[in-house]
């Protein structure tokens, strides 16, 4: 997706913030000169504000990163300069990597104050920091104190005896925090089981921390552990701890992920089957289009070669179509003609013998794999049925029986894992990445995200706009603006995640009428567009 297209789109153009007008301009009642909407004007050095720390959502931290000015009677508050021309407002949030450039009126909300104070209190109790460099069969650990001195470093095997050794060597550090370059897997599971405070680190950030320690490019397990431990000591006060899911949600998440993995394997096998049929049995490809349907695999098993199909005769063809519920008036004549002409265009005898064996093997594998997928879906449906959040996620339009459990497993029932809906949008990859330098301000797709959640939200948005009136109006408008199908679904998914985050926060199912009233209340352009399309 090109950046230029993002630059002109309402969903990706960030709101331009203009500097405060000077008091001299206010006192003299002079009109403020026009300001370029491409970038904010330069501020005087006396007006620049240093911001030490920020919340992930862009809020300013309550520990004095920006002090509140007292309301003195002799001080006249300045107002933002007016816009020279109207600019479209952004429906998307700013990138989570960048500090907030918007003006903050008043203080931080009390809810964020309490959470920030509690997190800072917990952080101050930590006395030692561990960098955990994990691998498949062994792990390297480096522990530093509050002064950054290495107090312990060791390596242990990924086994029962190895983890027992890790617990013994780390037992003397009661207030220990662990930084690790992943948020899932066997190592993370063991750490959470034994009550360690885990801080996951993005692999790209971990590579940057390693370069900070060794600019030459040197890389060892202990160097990686030391870089993670020291990064946690210096920057960890702004990181979020990894909150484990409840057992039911965790099991549902893993089952849904494995189900998607099996579906991907099925797709790969179907591609191999179609390629084999193309080489020796083109009549079968001409007769059937959907090769994910098990009836097509049964057709190859029952009639493995063009010769076998021709020898079977019309009566057996019709019986097969009836028994597999493939008798359709629209496709019947086309299929019977393809069956009758199957032997007229075929491969040589050697190719037919070899490739028919491959096709039979693939069809049998696909039937076995489909049976396992059916078992997975039964288990997922049973877990989703008894989950406390079943009614909440089950009320999502377009989610149906397949996507609702995946959304619950991917997001989880606890909104505190994310803090704000902007963080959830970033995890799902719907929030864009902003790039600003001088007068250049671009946005691009966020590829570094939870791939399972991104895929699930994409499918949900694609189903949602087909069953929701406002979703269809929103999707159609984005398409008319020149956005691709994937981009329009990403924009719709951005809105849906905000709605879903509010739902799991308030513990209330989706209410279409309430959402319509909120759209009218906040002046959304979607209801006006729906009314215009209706007229």
C-alpha positions, 0 to 999 in steps of 0.5 A: 500500500502506497504511502501517498494514498494514506496521506490523503485518506481520512483514516490515516491523516493525523490531526495537525497540531499548531503551536500556541499563539504568543501573548504579544499577539493576543495583547495587540489583538493582531490576527495570527498569520496563516499556518501551513497544514503540512507541518507545525510552525517552529516554536521558540526555545522558551516555549518548548516542553520536554517530555520525559515519559509517556504512557503507551496511549500517548498520555503524559505520566503523572510523575512530573514529566510535564507540570501543570501551570497554576491559574495566575490572574496575571497570566493570559492563556494562549489559544491555538492558532486557527487553521488556514484551511480545513483539514480532514480529521483522523479516525485512527490513533497516532502510532504507539511508538511516537510521543503524543503531540496533542495538547493535554487539558488538565491532568491525567484522568484518575483511572490512568493515575491510579494504574500508573501509580500502582505500576510504578509502585510495583516497579520500585519494589524490583531489586534485580533484573534478568535477561533470559535468552531462550532456545529450544534445548537450553537457556542463558540467563544474566542477572544485574542489580540496580546499579547495572552490575552483573551479579549472576550469569549461567546456562541451563538445559530445558529439562526438569533438572535444568529448570530446578537449577534455574529456580535455585540460582534465582531464589536469592533474588526475591524481587526479580523481573525477567525480560525475554524476547517472546511472549509465548512458548515453553519458556514463557509458560514455565516462567509464568507457572513459577510466578516470575514477573515477565516482561516480553521484548519485541525482537526488533527492540532486542536487536537494538539493545544488543547493538547498544552494548556491542556496536561492532555486531558481536552476538552471543547468548550471554550478550543477548541476556545482558542487553535484555537485563540492562534494558529492563533496568533502564527502560522497564518502568514503562513496560507492561508485564505479561498477564497470563490468561485464565486456563479456559481462555488459554486452552481456547487460544491454543486450539484456535491457533492449531486449527488455523495451522491445520487449515493452512496444511490442508490448503497446501495439500489441496494446491499439490492435488490440483497441480497433480490433476493438472498434469494428468486429469484436467477433466476433474479440474474442469468439472469441480471448482471448490476442491476444499469440499470433501466430495471432490476428494471422494471423486478422485478416489472413486475415479482415479484416472480418466480411463476409470471415469470413462469406463464407469459410465453415465449411470455411475456419474449420476449416482455419485452426484446424487449421493454427494449432493452435487446434483445442480441444474446449473452445473449438471450438464457441464460436469457430464460433458466434462466426464464424457470427454475426459479421455480425449485430453489426457497425459501419457501412460507413465505420467498417469500412473505416477500422478494418479498414485500421488493424487490418491495419496493426497486425497486420503491425507486430506480426508484424514486431516478433515476428520481431525479438523472436525474434532478440533471444531467440536472441542472449540465449540464446547469450550466456547459454549461454557466460557463466561464471555460466550454471550459477549463474543457470540453477539458480534455480527459476522463472527458466527461460530468460527470467528467468535471463539478465535476473537475470544482466544486471540484478544482474551476477556481481560482488557487490562492486558492492553490498557487502551483500545489503541494498544489493542489496535496496534497488536492487531495491525489495524493501526498505521505506523506514522513517519514524520520528519519536517514537512513529511508526514506519511503512514504505512501498514503495521506489519509487526503485529500478532499475525493470528489476531490480524488474520482473525480481524480481517475475516471478521471485518469481511463478514461484518460489512455483509451483515451490518448496514453501517458496516456496508456503508463504511466499506463502500465509502472506503472503496469509493475513495480508492482504497483496496479491499484489504485496506478498507477491511483494515479501516473497518477493523480499526473501528470494530476493535474499538467497539469490542474493547468497550464491550469487554470493558463494560461486559455488555454484548453488542447492541446495534441500536446503542451504537447507532445512537452513539454515532448520531451523538458524536456526529459520525458521517456514517449515518448521514451516508446511510441515509443518503444511500437510502434516498 
